[in-house]
Amino acid sequence: MDALLRIVVQYLHVFSGILWIGGGFYTIVVQLPAVLAMPQAARGPAMAQLVPRQWKYIFRVAELTIFWGFVNVFVSGRAQQLLTLDSRWAWSIIVGAVLALAIYILLRARLAPFAYRVLELGPKAASGDASAAAEQAALIGRIRRLGYVQLGVGLVIVLAMITARYS
């Protein structure tokens, strides 16, 4: 029964992590360029539908990934190794957890406010307000750069978890 619990918890952690990083990848590589290719008048209504759903999705899968990661540490029976820091496993888990929390904080503190500001500027930019369009473009550029940072850090987390798994 313990083995089954460990497998289920690890599966839930990995699956939610895939959804988190995959959702970010899809947003930055597919969705954002497609929205930017739309005419300004169509962009606002499309983003008004996408952004709130996208953030709700990203926040929930991020929270689930972090939650199941912590549960996984304790269910694995290796939590005491985190206190001694004398194994590759312990260091990999700590690095992965710190980076995951950092990405989550980045999403909450920086990316989400930028995205919602882009939504506020949409109607003004669509009506021809050049300063709103310029601010919107600058914010979208920041979102894209921070999105790539998220993907890069996500890759480091995956590498840390692979290291932990095979340690």
DSSP file (Angstrom, degrees, kcal/mol; ACC not computed):
  #  RESIDUE AA STRUCTURE BP1 BP2  ACC     N-H-->O    O-->H-N    N-H-->O    O-->H-N    TCO  KAPPA ALPHA  PHI   PSI    X-CA   Y-CA   Z-CA
    1    1 A M     >        0   0    0      0, 0.0     4,-2.3     0, 0.0     5,-0.2   0.000 360.0 360.0 360.0 -38.5    0.0    0.0    0.0
    2    2 A D  H  >  +     0   0    0      1,-0.2     4,-2.4     2,-0.2     5,-0.2   0.899 360.0  51.7 -62.7 -39.3    2.9    2.4    0.8
    3    3 A A  H  > S+     0   0    0      1,-0.2     4,-2.3     2,-0.2    -1,-0.2   0.907 109.1  49.9 -64.6 -40.8    4.4    1.8   -2.7
    4    4 A L  H  > S+     0   0    0      2,-0.2     4,-2.6     1,-0.2    -1,-0.2   0.913 110.2  50.3 -64.0 -42.6    1.0    2.6   -4.3
    5    5 A L  H  X S+     0   0    0     -4,-2.3     4,-2.7     2,-0.2     5,-0.2   0.921 110.7  49.4 -61.0 -44.6    0.7    5.8   -2.4
    6    6 A R  H  X S+     0   0    0     -4,-2.4     4,-2.6     1,-0.2     5,-0.2   0.912 112.0  48.6 -60.8 -42.7    4.2    6.9   -3.4
    7    7 A I  H  X S+     0   0    0     -4,-2.3     4,-2.6     2,-0.2    -2,-0.2   0.927 113.0  46.7 -64.8 -45.2    3.5    6.1   -7.0
    8    8 A V  H  X S+     0   0    0     -4,-2.6     4,-2.6     2,-0.2    -2,-0.2   0.929 114.7  46.3 -64.2 -45.7    0.2    8.0   -7.0
    9    9 A V  H  X S+     0   0    0     -4,-2.7     4,-2.3     2,-0.2    -2,-0.2   0.921 114.1  47.8 -64.6 -43.3    1.7   11.1   -5.2
   10   10 A Q  H  X S+     0   0    0     -4,-2.6     4,-2.7    -5,-0.2     5,-0.2   0.910 111.7  51.0 -64.2 -40.4    4.7   11.1   -7.5
   11   11 A Y  H  X S+     0   0    0     -4,-2.6     4,-3.1    -5,-0.2     5,-0.3   0.937 110.3  48.7 -60.0 -47.2    2.5   10.8  -10.6
   12   12 A L  H  X S+     0   0    0     -4,-2.6     4,-2.3     1,-0.2     5,-0.2   0.885 112.7  49.0 -61.8 -38.6    0.3   13.7   -9.4
   13   13 A H  H  X S+     0   0    0     -4,-2.3     4,-2.0    55,-0.2    -2,-0.2   0.948 115.7  41.8 -65.4 -49.3    3.4   15.8   -8.8
   14   14 A V  H  X S+     0   0    0     -4,-2.7     4,-2.4     2,-0.2    -2,-0.2   0.918 115.1  50.9 -65.9 -43.3    4.9   15.1  -12.2
   15   15 A F  H  X S+     0   0    0     -4,-3.1     4,-2.2    -5,-0.2    -2,-0.2   0.930 112.0  45.7 -62.1 -46.6    1.6   15.4  -14.0
   16   16 A S  H  X S+     0   0    0     -4,-2.3     4,-2.2    -5,-0.3    49,-0.2   0.869 111.7  53.6 -66.5 -34.0    0.8   18.8  -12.5
   17   17 A G  H  X S+     0   0    0     -4,-2.0     4,-2.7     2,-0.2     5,-0.4   0.897 107.9  50.0 -64.1 -40.4    4.4   20.0  -13.2
   18   18 A I  H  X S+     0   0    0     -4,-2.4     4,-2.6     1,-0.2     5,-0.3   0.915 111.2  49.0 -62.9 -42.9    4.0   19.0  -16.8
   19   19 A L  H  X S+     0   0    0     -4,-2.2     4,-2.0     3,-0.2    -2,-0.2   0.885 113.2  48.2 -63.9 -38.0    0.7   20.9  -17.0
   20   20 A W  H  X S+     0   0    0     -4,-2.2     4,-2.0    41,-0.2    -2,-0.2   0.981 119.8  34.2 -66.8 -58.3    2.4   24.0  -15.4
   21   21 A I  H  X S+     0   0    0     -4,-2.7     4,-2.5     1,-0.2    -2,-0.2   0.888 119.9  51.9 -68.3 -38.0    5.5   24.2  -17.5
   22   22 A G  H  X S+     0   0    0     -4,-2.6     4,-2.8    -5,-0.4    -1,-0.2   0.889 108.4  51.4 -64.0 -39.2    3.6   23.0  -20.6
   23   23 A G  H  X S+     0   0    0     -4,-2.0     4,-2.3    -5,-0.3    -2,-0.2   0.898 111.4  47.4 -63.8 -40.6    0.9   25.6  -20.1
   24   24 A G  H  X S+     0   0    0     -4,-2.0     4,-2.4     2,-0.2     5,-0.3   0.908 112.1  50.3 -65.5 -41.9    3.6   28.3  -19.8
   25   25 A F  H  X S+     0   0    0     -4,-2.5     4,-2.9     2,-0.2     5,-0.4   0.937 111.7  47.6 -60.7 -48.2    5.3   26.9  -23.0
   26   26 A Y  H  X>S+     0   0    0     -4,-2.8     5,-2.4     1,-0.2     4,-2.2   0.915 112.2  50.4 -59.6 -43.9    2.1   26.9  -24.9
   27   27 A T  I  <>S+     0   0    0     -4,-2.3     5,-3.0     3,-0.2    -2,-0.2   0.933 118.2  36.4 -61.4 -47.4    1.2   30.5  -23.8
   28   28 A I  I  <5S+     0   0    0     -4,-2.4    -2,-0.2     3,-0.2    -1,-0.2   0.880 126.6  34.9 -76.1 -39.5    4.6   32.0  -24.7
   29   29 A V  I  <5S+     0   0    0     -4,-2.9    -3,-0.2    -5,-0.3    -2,-0.2   0.805 134.9  11.8 -90.3 -30.5    5.3   30.0  -27.9
   30   30 A V  I  X5S+     0   0    0     -4,-2.2     4,-1.7    -5,-0.4    -3,-0.2   0.812 125.2  41.9-112.9 -57.7    1.9   29.5  -29.4
   31   31 A Q  I  ><S+     0   0    0     -5,-2.4     4,-2.5     1,-0.2     5,-0.2   0.927 112.3  49.1 -67.6 -49.2   -0.9   31.7  -27.9
   32   32 A L  H  ><S+     0   0    0     -5,-3.0     4,-2.5    -6,-0.3     5,-0.2   0.930 112.8  46.9 -61.6 -47.5    0.9   35.0  -27.4
   33   33 A P  H  > S+     0   0    0      0, 0.0     4,-1.2     0, 0.0    -1,-0.2   0.884 112.7  51.4 -61.4 -35.2    2.3   35.2  -31.0
   34   34 A A  H  < S+     0   0    0     -4,-1.7     4,-0.5     2,-0.2     3,-0.2   0.919 111.1  46.7 -66.7 -42.0   -1.1   34.2  -32.3
   35   35 A V  H >< S+     0   0    0     -4,-2.5     3,-1.2     1,-0.2    -1,-0.2   0.902 110.3  53.3 -65.7 -40.2   -2.8   37.0  -30.3
   36   36 A L  H 3< S+     0   0    0     -4,-2.5    -1,-0.2     1,-0.3    -2,-0.2   0.759 102.2  59.4 -67.0 -23.1   -0.2   39.5  -31.4
   37   37 A A  T 3< S+     0   0    0     -4,-1.2    -1,-0.3    -3,-0.2    -2,-0.2   0.636  89.1  94.7 -78.6 -13.4   -0.9   38.6  -35.0
   38   38 A M  S <  S-     0   0    0     -3,-1.2     2,-0.1    -4,-0.5     5,-0.0  -0.386  91.7 -94.4 -73.5 154.2   -4.5   39.6  -34.6
   39   39 A P    >>  -     0   0    0      0, 0.0     4,-2.0     0, 0.0     3,-1.1  -0.399  39.4-111.0 -62.5 148.9   -5.7   43.1  -35.6
   40   40 A Q  H 3> S+     0   0    0      1,-0.3     4,-1.2     2,-0.2    86,-0.2   0.838 116.9  56.8 -53.7 -37.7   -5.7   45.4  -32.5
   41   41 A A  H 34 S+     0   0    0      1,-0.2    -1,-0.3     2,-0.2    85,-0.1   0.831 113.2  39.5 -66.5 -31.9   -9.5   45.6  -32.5
   42   42 A A  H <> S+     0   0    0     -3,-1.1     4,-1.8     2,-0.1    -1,-0.2   0.729 104.2  69.8 -86.8 -24.3   -9.8   41.8  -32.3
   43   43 A R  H  X S+     0   0    0     -4,-2.0     4,-2.9     1,-0.2     5,-0.2   0.900  93.3  55.3 -62.4 -44.3   -6.9   41.4  -29.8
   44   44 A G  H  X S+     0   0    0     -4,-1.2     4,-2.4     1,-0.2    -1,-0.2   0.943 109.9  43.1 -58.9 -53.1   -8.7   43.0  -26.9
   45   45 A P  H  > S+     0   0    0      0, 0.0     4,-1.2     0, 0.0    -1,-0.2   0.885 115.3  50.8 -62.2 -36.9  -11.8   40.8  -26.9
   46   46 A A  H  X S+     0   0    0     -4,-1.8     4,-2.3     1,-0.2     3,-0.5   0.940 112.8  45.0 -64.8 -45.9   -9.6   37.7  -27.4
   47   47 A M  H  X S+     0   0    0     -4,-2.9     4,-2.6     1,-0.2    -1,-0.2   0.850 105.9  61.2 -67.3 -33.3   -7.3   38.6  -24.6
   48   48 A A  H  < S+     0   0    0     -4,-2.4    -1,-0.2    -5,-0.2    -2,-0.2   0.822 112.6  38.9 -62.2 -29.5  -10.3   39.4  -22.3
   49   49 A Q  H  X S+     0   0    0     -4,-1.2     4,-0.7    -3,-0.5    -2,-0.2   0.849 122.1  41.4 -85.1 -37.7  -11.4   35.8  -22.7
   50   50 A L  H  X S+     0   0    0     -4,-2.3     4,-3.2    -5,-0.1     5,-0.2   0.929 104.7  59.2 -78.4 -47.6   -8.0   34.2  -22.6
   51   51 A V  H  X S+     0   0    0     -4,-2.6     4,-2.7     1,-0.2     5,-0.3   0.905 105.6  45.0 -59.0 -51.6   -6.1   36.0  -19.8
   52   52 A P  H  > S+     0   0    0      0, 0.0     4,-2.1     0, 0.0    -1,-0.2   0.914 118.5  44.6 -60.9 -39.4   -8.3   35.3  -16.8
   53   53 A R  H  X S+     0   0    0     -4,-0.7     4,-2.5     2,-0.2    -2,-0.2   0.916 113.0  51.2 -67.9 -42.4   -8.7   31.6  -17.8
   54   54 A Q  H  X S+     0   0    0     -4,-3.2     4,-2.9     1,-0.2     5,-0.2   0.926 112.1  45.6 -61.4 -45.7   -5.0   31.3  -18.5
   55   55 A W  H  X S+     0   0    0     -4,-2.7     4,-2.9    -5,-0.2     5,-0.3   0.902 111.5  51.7 -67.8 -39.8   -4.0   32.7  -15.1
   56   56 A K  H  X S+     0   0    0     -4,-2.1     4,-2.2    -5,-0.3    -1,-0.2   0.935 113.9  45.2 -60.1 -44.5   -6.5   30.7  -13.2
   57   57 A Y  H  X S+     0   0    0     -4,-2.5     4,-2.6     2,-0.2     5,-0.3   0.954 114.6  46.7 -61.7 -52.2   -5.2   27.6  -14.9
   58   58 A I  H  X S+     0   0    0     -4,-2.9     4,-2.2     1,-0.2     5,-0.2   0.911 113.3  48.7 -60.9 -44.3   -1.5   28.4  -14.4
   59   59 A F  H  X S+     0   0    0     -4,-2.9     4,-2.5    -5,-0.2    -1,-0.2   0.925 112.7  47.7 -63.4 -43.5   -2.0   29.4  -10.7
   60   60 A R  H  X S+     0   0    0     -4,-2.2     4,-2.6    -5,-0.3    -2,-0.2   0.938 114.3  44.2 -66.1 -45.9   -3.9   26.2   -9.9
   61   61 A V  H  X S+     0   0    0     -4,-2.6     4,-2.4     2,-0.2   -41,-0.2   0.859 113.6  52.3 -69.8 -31.0   -1.5   23.8  -11.6
   62   62 A A  H  X S+     0   0    0     -4,-2.2     4,-2.4    -5,-0.3    -2,-0.2   0.938 111.4  46.5 -64.2 -45.9    1.4   25.6  -10.0
   63   63 A E  H  X S+     0   0    0     -4,-2.5     4,-2.6     1,-0.2    -2,-0.2   0.900 113.3  49.1 -63.6 -40.9   -0.1   25.3   -6.6
   64   64 A L  H  X S+     0   0    0     -4,-2.6     4,-3.0     2,-0.2     5,-0.3   0.907 109.9  51.7 -64.8 -41.2   -0.9   21.7   -7.2
   65   65 A T  H  X S+     0   0    0     -4,-2.4     4,-1.8   -49,-0.2    -2,-0.2   0.941 113.4  43.7 -60.4 -47.6    2.7   21.0   -8.4
   66   66 A I  H  X S+     0   0    0     -4,-2.4     4,-2.1     2,-0.2    -2,-0.2   0.923 115.0  49.6 -64.9 -44.6    4.1   22.6   -5.3
   67   67 A F  H  X S+     0   0    0     -4,-2.6     4,-2.4     1,-0.2     5,-0.2   0.958 113.4  44.3 -58.7 -53.1    1.7   20.9   -3.0
   68   68 A W  H  X S+     0   0    0     -4,-3.0     4,-2.5     1,-0.2   -55,-0.2   0.802 109.7  58.3 -66.9 -26.9    2.2   17.4   -4.4
   69   69 A G  H  X S+     0   0    0     -4,-1.8     4,-1.8    -5,-0.3    -1,-0.2   0.931 108.3  44.5 -64.9 -45.3    6.0   18.0   -4.4
   70   70 A F  H  X S+     0   0    0     -4,-2.1     4,-1.4     2,-0.2    -2,-0.2   0.922 114.7  48.8 -64.6 -43.3    5.9   18.6   -0.6
   71   71 A V  H  X S+     0   0    0     -4,-2.4     4,-2.8     1,-0.2     5,-0.3   0.913 108.1  56.0 -60.4 -41.4    3.7   15.6   -0.1
   72   72 A N  H  X S+     0   0    0     -4,-2.5     4,-2.0     1,-0.2    -1,-0.2   0.873 101.7  56.3 -60.3 -39.3    6.0   13.6   -2.3
   73   73 A V  H  <>S+     0   0    0     -4,-1.8     5,-0.9     1,-0.2     6,-0.5   0.917 114.1  39.1 -59.0 -43.5    9.0   14.4   -0.1
   74   74 A F  H ><5S+     0   0    0     -4,-1.4     3,-0.9     1,-0.2    -2,-0.2   0.876 114.7  51.3 -78.2 -37.3    7.3   13.1    3.0
   75   75 A V  H 3<5S+     0   0    0     -4,-2.8    -1,-0.2     1,-0.2    -2,-0.2   0.806 101.6  63.9 -68.5 -28.1    5.6   10.1    1.4
   76   76 A S  T 3<5S-     0   0    0     -4,-2.0    -1,-0.2    -5,-0.3    -2,-0.2   0.707 104.8-129.3 -68.6 -18.3    9.0    9.0   -0.1
   77   77 A G  T < 5S+     0   0    0     -3,-0.9     3,-0.2    -4,-0.4    -3,-0.1   0.600  85.2  99.4  80.4  11.0   10.3    8.5    3.4
   78   78 A R    > < +     0   0    0     -5,-0.9     3,-1.8     1,-0.1     4,-0.5   0.281  37.9 110.2-112.8   9.8   13.4   10.6    2.7
   79   79 A A  T >  S+     0   0    0     -6,-0.5     3,-1.7     1,-0.3     4,-0.4   0.837  71.7  64.1 -57.4 -34.4   12.3   13.9    4.3
   80   80 A Q  T >> S+     0   0    0      1,-0.3     3,-1.2     2,-0.2     4,-0.7   0.764  89.9  67.9 -62.8 -23.4   14.9   13.5    7.1
   81   81 A Q  H <> S+     0   0    0     -3,-1.8     4,-1.7     1,-0.3     5,-0.5   0.752  87.6  67.1 -66.5 -23.2   17.7   13.7    4.5
   82   82 A L  H <4 S+     0   0    0     -3,-1.7    -1,-0.3    -4,-0.5    -2,-0.2   0.757  96.0  56.5 -68.3 -22.3   16.7   17.4    3.9
   83   83 A L  H <4 S+     0   0    0     -3,-1.2    -1,-0.2    -4,-0.4    -2,-0.2   0.793 111.5  39.7 -78.5 -28.5   17.9   18.1    7.4
   84   84 A T  H  < S-     0   0    0     -4,-0.7    -2,-0.2    -3,-0.4    -1,-0.2   0.739  83.9-154.7 -94.3 -24.5   21.5   16.8    6.9
   85   85 A L     <  +     0   0    0     -4,-1.7    -3,-0.1     1,-0.1    -4,-0.1   0.853  53.1 127.1  52.9  38.7   22.0   18.1    3.3
   86   86 A D        +     0   0    0     -5,-0.5     2,-0.3     5,-0.0    -1,-0.1   0.111  53.3  65.3-113.1  22.6   24.5   15.3    2.7
   87   87 A S  S  > S-     0   0    0     -6,-0.2     4,-1.9     1,-0.1     5,-0.2  -0.977  77.6-124.2-141.2 156.3   23.1   13.9   -0.5
   88   88 A R  H  > S+     0   0    0     -2,-0.3     4,-2.7     1,-0.2     5,-0.2   0.866 113.4  59.5 -61.4 -36.0   22.5   14.9   -4.1
   89   89 A W  H  > S+     0   0    0     78,-0.3     4,-2.6     2,-0.2     5,-0.2   0.947 104.9  47.2 -58.6 -50.3   18.9   14.0   -3.5
   90   90 A A  H  > S+     0   0    0      1,-0.2     4,-2.4     2,-0.2    -1,-0.2   0.925 114.4  46.2 -60.0 -46.6   18.5   16.6   -0.7
   91   91 A W  H  X S+     0   0    0     -4,-1.9     4,-2.7     1,-0.2    -1,-0.2   0.894 112.5  50.7 -65.1 -39.2   20.2   19.3   -2.6
   92   92 A S  H  X S+     0   0    0     -4,-2.7     4,-2.6     2,-0.2    -2,-0.2   0.912 111.6  47.5 -64.5 -42.3   18.2   18.6   -5.8
   93   93 A I  H  X S+     0   0    0     -4,-2.6     4,-2.7    -5,-0.2     5,-0.2   0.923 113.6  47.5 -65.1 -44.3   14.9   18.7   -3.9
   94   94 A I  H  X S+     0   0    0     -4,-2.4     4,-2.7    -5,-0.2     5,-0.2   0.933 113.6  47.3 -64.0 -45.8   15.8   22.0   -2.2
   95   95 A V  H  X S+     0   0    0     -4,-2.7     4,-2.5     1,-0.2     5,-0.2   0.937 114.4  47.5 -60.7 -46.7   16.9   23.6   -5.4
   96   96 A G  H  X S+     0   0    0     -4,-2.6     4,-2.4    -5,-0.2    -2,-0.2   0.910 113.6  47.2 -61.5 -43.1   13.8   22.4   -7.2
   97   97 A A  H  X S+     0   0    0     -4,-2.7     4,-2.5     2,-0.2     5,-0.2   0.921 112.8  48.2 -66.4 -44.0   11.5   23.6   -4.4
   98   98 A V  H  X S+     0   0    0     -4,-2.7     4,-2.2    -5,-0.2    -2,-0.2   0.922 114.3  46.5 -63.3 -43.3   13.1   27.0   -4.1
   99   99 A L  H  X S+     0   0    0     -4,-2.5     4,-2.6    -5,-0.2    -1,-0.2   0.894 111.3  51.6 -66.6 -39.4   13.0   27.6   -7.9
  100  100 A A  H  X S+     0   0    0     -4,-2.4     4,-2.3    -5,-0.2    -2,-0.2   0.926 112.1  46.2 -63.6 -43.7    9.4   26.4   -8.1
  101  101 A L  H  X S+     0   0    0     -4,-2.5     4,-2.5     2,-0.2    -1,-0.2   0.887 111.3  53.1 -64.8 -37.6    8.4   28.8   -5.3
  102  102 A A  H  X S+     0   0    0     -4,-2.2     4,-2.5    -5,-0.2    -2,-0.2   0.915 109.7  47.4 -64.2 -42.7   10.4   31.6   -7.0
  103  103 A I  H  X S+     0   0    0     -4,-2.6     4,-2.7     2,-0.2    -2,-0.2   0.928 111.7  51.0 -63.6 -43.8    8.6   31.0  -10.3
  104  104 A Y  H  X S+     0   0    0     -4,-2.3     4,-2.4     1,-0.2    -2,-0.2   0.926 111.3  47.2 -60.0 -45.1    5.2   31.0   -8.5
  105  105 A I  H  X S+     0   0    0     -4,-2.5     4,-3.3     1,-0.2     5,-0.3   0.904 110.6  53.0 -63.0 -41.3    6.0   34.3   -6.8
  106  106 A L  H  X>S+     0   0    0     -4,-2.5     4,-2.4     2,-0.2     5,-1.8   0.915 109.5  49.4 -59.1 -43.5    7.2   35.8  -10.1
  107  107 A L  I  <>S+     0   0    0     -4,-2.7     5,-2.5     3,-0.2    -2,-0.2   0.942 117.2  39.9 -60.2 -48.2    3.9   34.8  -11.7
  108  108 A R  I  <5S+     0   0    0     -4,-2.4    -2,-0.2    -5,-0.2    -1,-0.2   0.916 123.4  37.6 -68.4 -44.2    1.9   36.3   -8.9
  109  109 A A  I  <5S+     0   0    0     -4,-3.3    -3,-0.2    -5,-0.2    -2,-0.2   0.837 133.6   7.9 -83.7 -33.7    3.9   39.4   -8.3
  110  110 A R  I  X5S+     0   0    0     -4,-2.4     4,-1.9    -5,-0.3    -3,-0.2   0.809 122.9  46.4-116.5 -55.6    5.0   40.5  -11.9
  111  111 A L  I  ><S+     0   0    0     -5,-1.8     4,-2.5     1,-0.2     5,-0.2   0.921 110.6  50.5 -65.7 -45.5    3.4   38.5  -14.7
  112  112 A A  H  ><S+     0   0    0     -5,-2.5     4,-2.5    -6,-0.3     5,-0.2   0.936 110.9  48.0 -61.5 -47.6   -0.2   38.6  -13.6
  113  113 A P  H  > S+     0   0    0      0, 0.0     4,-2.0     0, 0.0    -1,-0.2   0.899 112.0  51.1 -60.5 -37.0   -0.3   42.4  -13.0
  114  114 A F  H  X S+     0   0    0     -4,-1.9     4,-2.2     2,-0.2    -2,-0.2   0.937 110.7  48.7 -61.9 -45.0    1.3   43.0  -16.4
  115  115 A A  H  X S+     0   0    0     -4,-2.5     4,-1.7     1,-0.2    -1,-0.2   0.908 112.0  47.6 -63.9 -42.4   -1.3   40.8  -18.1
  116  116 A Y  H  X S+     0   0    0     -4,-2.5     4,-1.8     1,-0.2    -1,-0.2   0.839 109.7  53.4 -70.1 -30.6   -4.2   42.5  -16.4
  117  117 A R  H  X S+     0   0    0     -4,-2.0     4,-2.1    -5,-0.2    -1,-0.2   0.891 105.1  55.0 -67.2 -38.6   -2.7   45.9  -17.3
  118  118 A V  H  X S+     0   0    0     -4,-2.2     4,-1.1     1,-0.2    -2,-0.2   0.904 106.9  51.6 -58.7 -40.5   -2.6   44.8  -20.9
  119  119 A L  H  < S+     0   0    0     -4,-1.7     3,-0.4     1,-0.2    -1,-0.2   0.900 108.2  50.9 -63.0 -40.7   -6.3   44.0  -20.7
  120  120 A E  H  < S+     0   0    0     -4,-1.8     4,-0.5     1,-0.2    -1,-0.2   0.875 111.9  47.4 -63.4 -36.9   -7.0   47.4  -19.3
  121  121 A L  H  X S+     0   0    0     -4,-2.1     4,-2.9     1,-0.2     5,-0.3   0.682  90.4  87.5 -79.2 -17.7   -5.1   49.0  -22.2
  122  122 A G  H  X S+     0   0    0     -4,-1.1     4,-2.7    -3,-0.4   -78,-0.2   0.900  88.6  43.8 -51.4 -55.1   -6.8   46.9  -24.8
  123  123 A P  H  > S+     0   0    0      0, 0.0     4,-1.4     0, 0.0    -1,-0.2   0.886 115.8  48.9 -62.2 -37.2   -9.9   49.1  -25.5
  124  124 A K  H  4>S+     0   0    0     -4,-0.5     5,-2.3     2,-0.2     4,-0.2   0.933 113.3  46.4 -66.5 -44.6   -7.8   52.3  -25.5
  125  125 A A  H ><5S+     0   0    0     -4,-2.9     3,-1.3     1,-0.2    -1,-0.2   0.893 110.7  53.3 -64.1 -39.0   -5.3   50.8  -27.9
  126  126 A A  H 3<5S+     0   0    0     -4,-2.7    -1,-0.2    -5,-0.3    -2,-0.2   0.798 104.3  56.2 -66.5 -28.3   -8.0   49.5  -30.2
  127  127 A S  T 3<5S-     0   0    0     -4,-1.4    -1,-0.3    -5,-0.2    -2,-0.2   0.445 128.8 -94.7 -84.7   1.4   -9.6   53.0  -30.3
  128  128 A G  T < 5 +     0   0    0     -3,-1.3     2,-0.8     1,-0.3    -3,-0.2   0.524  69.1 153.9 103.6   6.3   -6.3   54.4  -31.7
  129  129 A D     >< -     0   0    0     -5,-2.3     4,-2.2     1,-0.2    -1,-0.3  -0.586  26.7-164.0 -70.9 107.3   -4.6   55.7  -28.5
  130  130 A A  H  > S+     0   0    0     -2,-0.8     4,-2.4     1,-0.2    -1,-0.2   0.861  85.4  51.6 -65.4 -38.0   -0.9   55.5  -29.5
  131  131 A S  H  > S+     0   0    0      2,-0.2     4,-2.4     1,-0.2    -1,-0.2   0.891 110.6  48.7 -69.4 -36.6    0.4   55.8  -25.9
  132  132 A A  H  > S+     0   0    0      2,-0.2     4,-2.5     1,-0.2    -2,-0.2   0.905 112.1  49.4 -66.0 -41.0   -1.9   52.9  -24.7
  133  133 A A  H  X S+     0   0    0     -4,-2.2     4,-2.3     2,-0.2    -2,-0.2   0.895 111.9  48.5 -64.7 -39.8   -0.7   50.8  -27.7
  134  134 A A  H  X S+     0   0    0     -4,-2.4     4,-2.2     2,-0.2    -2,-0.2   0.916 113.1  46.6 -67.3 -42.8    2.9   51.6  -26.9
  135  135 A E  H  X S+     0   0    0     -4,-2.4     4,-2.5     2,-0.2    -2,-0.2   0.906 112.3  51.6 -64.7 -39.9    2.5   50.7  -23.2
  136  136 A Q  H  X S+     0   0    0     -4,-2.5     4,-2.5     1,-0.2    -2,-0.2   0.922 109.5  49.1 -61.6 -44.7    0.7   47.5  -24.2
  137  137 A A  H  X S+     0   0    0     -4,-2.3     4,-2.0     1,-0.2    -1,-0.2   0.899 111.1  50.1 -62.7 -40.8    3.4   46.5  -26.5
  138  138 A A  H  X S+     0   0    0     -4,-2.2     4,-2.0     2,-0.2    -1,-0.2   0.911 111.5  48.4 -64.4 -41.9    6.1   47.1  -23.8
  139  139 A L  H  X S+     0   0    0     -4,-2.5     4,-2.7     2,-0.2    -2,-0.2   0.898 109.4  52.1 -65.5 -40.2    4.1   45.1  -21.3
  140  140 A I  H  X S+     0   0    0     -4,-2.5     4,-2.5     1,-0.2    -1,-0.2   0.885 108.1  52.8 -63.9 -37.6    3.7   42.2  -23.8
  141  141 A G  H  X S+     0   0    0     -4,-2.0     4,-2.4     2,-0.2    -1,-0.2   0.908 110.0  47.7 -62.7 -41.6    7.5   42.3  -24.3
  142  142 A R  H  X S+     0   0    0     -4,-2.0     4,-2.9     2,-0.2     5,-0.3   0.916 110.8  51.5 -64.3 -43.1    8.0   42.0  -20.6
  143  143 A I  H  X S+     0   0    0     -4,-2.7     4,-2.4     1,-0.2    -2,-0.2   0.924 110.4  49.1 -59.1 -44.7    5.5   39.2  -20.3
  144  144 A R  H  X S+     0   0    0     -4,-2.5     4,-2.1     2,-0.2    -2,-0.2   0.932 112.7  46.7 -62.0 -46.3    7.3   37.3  -23.1
  145  145 A R  H  X S+     0   0    0     -4,-2.4     4,-1.9     1,-0.2    -2,-0.2   0.931 114.8  45.7 -62.9 -45.6   10.8   37.8  -21.5
  146  146 A L  H  X S+     0   0    0     -4,-2.9     4,-2.4     1,-0.2    -1,-0.2   0.846 109.7  56.6 -67.1 -31.8    9.5   36.7  -18.1
  147  147 A G  H  X S+     0   0    0     -4,-2.4     4,-2.2    -5,-0.3    -1,-0.2   0.902 106.8  48.6 -63.6 -41.0    7.7   33.8  -19.7
  148  148 A Y  H  X S+     0   0    0     -4,-2.1     4,-2.5     2,-0.2    -2,-0.2   0.867 109.3  53.1 -66.8 -35.1   11.0   32.6  -21.2
  149  149 A V  H  X S+     0   0    0     -4,-1.9     4,-2.9     2,-0.2     5,-0.3   0.930 108.0  51.3 -62.0 -44.4   12.6   33.0  -17.8
  150  150 A Q  H  X S+     0   0    0     -4,-2.4     4,-2.6     1,-0.2    -2,-0.2   0.919 110.8  47.9 -58.5 -44.1    9.9   30.8  -16.4
  151  151 A L  H  X S+     0   0    0     -4,-2.2     4,-2.0     2,-0.2    -1,-0.2   0.903 112.2  49.1 -65.0 -40.9   10.5   28.2  -19.0
  152  152 A G  H  X S+     0   0    0     -4,-2.5     4,-1.8     2,-0.2    -2,-0.2   0.925 113.6  45.2 -64.1 -44.9   14.3   28.3  -18.4
  153  153 A V  H  X S+     0   0    0     -4,-2.9     4,-2.4     1,-0.2    -2,-0.2   0.887 109.8  56.7 -66.3 -37.5   13.9   27.9  -14.7
  154  154 A G  H  X S+     0   0    0     -4,-2.6     4,-2.4    -5,-0.3    -1,-0.2   0.890 105.3  51.4 -58.9 -39.5   11.3   25.2  -15.3
  155  155 A L  H  X S+     0   0    0     -4,-2.0     4,-2.4     2,-0.2    -1,-0.2   0.905 108.7  50.4 -64.0 -41.4   13.9   23.3  -17.3
  156  156 A V  H  X S+     0   0    0     -4,-1.8     4,-2.4     2,-0.2    -2,-0.2   0.898 109.7  51.5 -62.7 -39.7   16.4   23.6  -14.4
  157  157 A I  H  X S+     0   0    0     -4,-2.4     4,-2.7     2,-0.2    -2,-0.2   0.931 108.6  50.5 -62.3 -45.3   13.7   22.3  -12.0
  158  158 A V  H  X S+     0   0    0     -4,-2.4     4,-2.3     1,-0.2    -2,-0.2   0.924 110.8  49.1 -58.9 -44.0   13.1   19.3  -14.3
  159  159 A L  H  X S+     0   0    0     -4,-2.4     4,-2.3     1,-0.2    -1,-0.2   0.892 110.8  50.7 -62.9 -39.0   16.9   18.6  -14.4
  160  160 A A  H  X S+     0   0    0     -4,-2.4     4,-2.4     2,-0.2    -2,-0.2   0.899 110.9  48.6 -64.4 -40.1   17.0   18.9  -10.6
  161  161 A M  H  X S+     0   0    0     -4,-2.7     4,-2.6     2,-0.2    -2,-0.2   0.859 109.9  51.3 -70.9 -34.1   14.1   16.5  -10.2
  162  162 A I  H  X S+     0   0    0     -4,-2.3     4,-1.9     2,-0.2    -1,-0.2   0.922 110.7  49.5 -65.0 -42.7   15.7   14.0  -12.6
  163  163 A T  H  < S+     0   0    0     -4,-2.3    -2,-0.2     1,-0.2    -1,-0.2   0.922 112.6  47.6 -59.6 -44.9   18.9   14.2  -10.5
  164  164 A A  H >< S+     0   0    0     -4,-2.4     3,-1.5     1,-0.2    -2,-0.2   0.913 109.4  53.6 -63.2 -42.4   16.9   13.6   -7.3
  165  165 A R  H 3< S+     0   0    0     -4,-2.6    -1,-0.2     1,-0.3    -2,-0.2   0.872 114.3  40.4 -61.9 -37.8   15.0   10.7   -8.9
  166  166 A Y  T 3<        0   0    0     -4,-1.9    -1,-0.3     1,-0.2    -2,-0.2   0.101 360.0 360.0-102.0  22.9   18.3    8.9   -9.8
  167  167 A S    <         0   0    0     -3,-1.5   -78,-0.3    -5,-0.1    -1,-0.2   0.400 360.0 360.0-103.9 360.0   20.2    9.8   -6.6
